[in-house]
Amino acid sequence: MNKIRVLIKEPGKVPRSVWISPTKENLEKHVGGMIVNTFISSDVVLISRAGAEFAGEGLTAQIAHRRYFGTLIFAGADGKGYADLPRSPGAMKKLFPSLWDEGKADEQTD
């Protein structure tokens, strides 16, 4: 399977751009459990662990009035599955500036 470029954000760490295989098993391995997709826009999806909004072990981000805990993966969405993230890390930093501050959550709103 082809790999896709994603942005991974772990609690307390600066996001990093990496290539990963977008299989369900691999994504579940990265986030630590069953995955849930939250569409940030028509072409960007946030992949998190099921229950990541309610877990309490390290706030990672606050996006669109939801608080997320644990590892997050930002990927592209093309209607058929996951794709390369269509925005550069620089563009993502403009959208969610606090994600780049270690240990801080973003206060981004709609």
Secondary structure, 3 states (H helix, E strand, C coil): CCCEEEEEECCCCCCEEEEECCCHHHHHHHHCCCEEEEEEECCEEEEEECCCCCCCCCEEEEECCEEEECCEEEEEECCCCEECCCCCHHHHHHHCHHHHCCCCCCECCC
